[in-house]
Amino acid sequence: MNLDSYNRRVVSSFNRTSTGIIVAVSLMWLATAADSLFNLDWGWDKKGLWIAPIIICVAIVVRVAGHGIFQLVGAIQPRK
């Protein structure tokens, strides 16, 4: 495996992981909001309503910082 294909796989897995975290937390937030609003008795903890946006913001910051580091070390090429 050459360096370019390795870098593509690392960047791709990083993107998939961060996107998966954001999607999972968003779905959990929606389920918590629905449970809270409609009294569905699903047992979702209401603390998720305020912690989920913080987790999503941190995940976005890590993703942006990761892409900056990937560009800095040359794993991805800057857009032209």
Buried (B, 14 or more C-beta within 10 A) or exposed (E): EEEEEEBEEBBEEBEEBBEEBBEEBBEBBEBBBEBBEEEEEEEBEEEBBEBBEEBBEEBEEBBEEBBEEBBEEEBBEEEE
